Amino acid sequence: MKILILSIVFALSAFVGNSQTSTNQNNGPVYFAQCMVNITNQNDLVALENQLRAIPYVGVVRVDIPTHRLFLVTRDLSALTPADFASWMGTYATSYTCLQIGLQGVDPITPYPFTNCSEN
């Protein structure tokens, strides 16, 4: 009986250790980016969101269709530059304004609606 209990405890501790290791694989910084997207066609906005979701360095992406606001969070990325962001936008690279890039948890996220923002 003691062996059975010890086996269960050992198995559970190994399982918990493995699950904690797998959730901590992204040890690098996490960046956010947000902007206003100047696209009026709803299908194009959905296509852009899907395009960004397919990028392996994008962890979370949200395109708010009514406000045309785009927000994303990165993963497994050591830096995020405006040039990186523009390349991710692909054919929509000239269709955004008010870009803000920051380090999540460090830099403040500008609240919507964006005011006094610089163009790209």
C-alpha positions as CSV (number, residue, x, y, z in Angstrom):
1,M,0.0,0.0,0.0
2,K,2.8,2.4,0.9
3,I,4.5,1.7,-2.5
4,L,1.2,2.5,-4.3
5,I,0.8,5.8,-2.4
6,L,4.5,6.7,-3.0
7,S,4.1,5.9,-6.7
8,I,1.1,8.1,-7.0
9,V,2.8,11.0,-5.2
10,F,5.9,10.6,-7.4
11,A,3.8,10.5,-10.6
12,L,1.8,13.6,-9.6
13,S,5.0,15.6,-8.7
14,A,6.5,14.7,-12.1
15,F,3.3,15.8,-13.9
16,V,3.2,19.1,-12.0
17,G,6.8,19.7,-12.7
18,N,6.4,19.1,-16.4
19,S,3.3,21.3,-16.7
20,Q,5.1,24.2,-15.1
21,T,8.1,23.8,-17.4
22,S,5.9,23.8,-20.5
23,T,4.2,27.0,-19.5
24,N,7.5,28.8,-18.9
25,Q,9.0,28.3,-22.4
26,N,8.6,31.9,-23.4
27,N,11.3,33.5,-21.2
28,G,11.9,36.5,-23.5
29,P,10.2,39.9,-23.3
30,V,6.6,40.2,-24.3
31,Y,5.7,43.2,-26.5
32,F,2.4,44.8,-27.4
33,A,1.5,46.8,-30.5
34,Q,-1.6,48.7,-31.3
35,C,-2.7,51.0,-34.0
36,M,-5.7,52.3,-35.9
37,V,-6.3,50.4,-39.2
38,N,-7.6,52.5,-42.0
39,I,-9.6,49.7,-43.7
40,T,-13.4,50.1,-44.0
41,N,-14.2,46.7,-45.5
42,Q,-15.1,44.2,-42.8
43,N,-13.9,41.2,-44.8
44,D,-10.5,42.9,-45.2
45,L,-10.3,43.5,-41.4
46,V,-11.0,39.8,-40.7
47,A,-8.5,38.8,-43.3
48,L,-5.9,41.0,-41.7
49,E,-6.6,39.5,-38.3
50,N,-6.2,36.0,-39.7
51,Q,-3.0,36.9,-41.4
52,L,-1.6,38.2,-38.1
53,R,-2.7,35.1,-36.2
54,A,-0.7,33.0,-38.6
55,I,2.6,34.7,-37.6
56,P,4.5,32.5,-35.1
57,Y,5.7,35.5,-33.1
58,V,2.1,36.8,-32.5
59,G,0.6,35.3,-29.4
60,V,-2.7,37.3,-29.3
61,V,-4.3,39.5,-31.9
62,R,-7.5,41.4,-31.9
63,V,-9.0,43.6,-34.6
64,D,-11.9,45.6,-33.2
65,I,-14.1,46.0,-36.3
66,P,-16.4,48.8,-35.1
67,T,-13.5,51.0,-34.0
68,H,-10.8,49.8,-36.4
69,R,-8.4,49.3,-33.6
70,L,-5.7,46.6,-33.8
71,F,-4.0,45.2,-30.7
72,L,-1.5,42.3,-30.6
73,V,0.8,40.7,-28.1
74,T,4.0,38.9,-29.1
75,R,5.7,35.7,-28.0
76,D,9.2,34.3,-28.4
77,L,10.5,37.6,-29.8
78,S,13.6,39.5,-28.5
79,A,12.5,42.8,-30.0
80,L,9.7,44.4,-32.0
81,T,10.3,47.4,-34.3
82,P,8.0,49.4,-36.5
83,A,9.7,47.8,-39.5
84,D,8.8,44.3,-38.1
85,F,5.2,45.4,-37.5
86,A,5.0,46.8,-41.1
87,S,6.2,43.6,-42.5
88,W,3.6,41.6,-40.6
89,M,0.9,43.9,-42.0
90,G,1.9,42.8,-45.5
91,T,-0.4,44.3,-48.1
92,Y,-2.0,46.5,-45.4
93,A,1.4,48.0,-44.5
94,T,0.3,51.5,-45.6
95,S,-3.2,51.2,-44.0
96,Y,-2.5,52.0,-40.3
97,T,-1.8,55.0,-38.2
98,C,-1.0,55.8,-34.5
99,L,1.3,52.8,-34.1
100,Q,2.4,52.2,-30.5
101,I,4.8,49.5,-29.6
102,G,5.8,48.8,-26.0
103,L,7.0,46.2,-23.5
104,Q,4.0,44.6,-21.8
105,G,3.9,45.2,-18.1
106,V,6.4,48.1,-18.4
107,D,5.1,50.6,-21.0
108,P,1.6,52.1,-20.6
109,I,-0.9,51.2,-23.2
110,T,-2.5,54.3,-24.7
111,P,-6.3,54.2,-24.2
112,Y,-8.7,54.4,-27.0
113,P,-9.6,56.8,-28.6
114,F,-6.0,57.7,-29.6
115,T,-5.3,61.4,-29.5
116,N,-2.2,63.3,-30.5
117,C,-0.7,60.3,-32.0
118,S,2.1,60.5,-34.5
119,E,1.6,59.0,-37.9
120,N,3.3,55.6,-38.4
